[in-house]
Amino acid sequence: MAGSDVKTTRVTATGAASIGRCRLMQVLVTTAGSGTPELKLTDGTDSGETKLHVDLQTGETDTISVPAQGILFETDINVHTVDDITSVVFFTV
């Protein structure tokens, strides 16, 4: 992966992130001040394989770093669930 250009994409709603095939290296999540923040990412569509599913605390900015070569999304990163989350930034190669 040395020499790969890292790209960032910010999303605020469910649906395809329109990145295409990529490896997710890191996620920056800003949660709302109340509720039960939950982030679920699937490959391609809502019915695609779940690649990341996390529950978070309210009123925080969290960084989720993925070890090794990251999580491979064969089709695209699909934001299946983004409950009580203000924004998500994907760092991909």
N, C-alpha and C positions, 0 to 999 in steps of 0.2 A: 504493500500500500504506500510505500514511501514515494513521495512526489505526486500523490493524488491531490487534485483540487477538491477541497471541502466546499460544499454548497449549502446554503441555508434557505429554508422555506418556512414562512410563518403562516399558520392557519388559526382560525377562530371558530370554525364550525365543522360539522361532520361532512364526510364525503372524501373523494379522492384528492390527494395533495398535488396531483399533476406533476410528479417528479419523474415517473417512469421507473424502470428497474434501477435499484440502488441498494447500497448498504447503509443502514442507519447506525451512526456512530455515537450520537448523543442527542438527548432531547432536553429542552429547556421549557418547563411548564410553569405558568403563572396561574394560581388558583384564585377563585372568588373568595370573598370574605366570609361566606356562610355556605352551608350545604354539605354535600358529601362528594368531594371531587374524585372523579374516576376517569381514567384514560384507557381506551382499548383501541389498539391498532391491528388491522387485519391486512392480508395481502390482496390487493386489487379491488375487492368489493366487500360489502358487509358479510357475505357468506364465505369469504375467503378464510384461509388459515389464520388463527389468532397468533400474532407474533409478539405482542407486548400487551399486558393488561395489569395496570397498577391502580391502587387506591392511594390518595394523597391527603395531606392535611390542608385545612382552609387557610387563606390569607398568606400563602407562601410562594416563593419562587424556588422551584426544585430543579436540579440538574440530574438527569439519569444518564450515566455513562455506560456504554456497552463495551464489554471487554473483547479482546482479540480482534477479529475481523468484522465485528458488528453483526447486525441482523440483516440477512438478505431478504429483500422484498422483490420477488420475481417479476411482478407486474407493476405495482405502484403502492405507496403507503396509503391505506384507506383509514381515515379516522372514523371508526365505528361508533365510539362513545366519547363524548367530551363534556361530561356532566360537571357543572359548577367550576369550569375552567375558563379563564379569560383569554388565554392564548397559549399556543404551542409553537415552538421553533424546533425544526428538525435540522440536524447537522448530518449530511450524507456525503458519500463518495460513490 
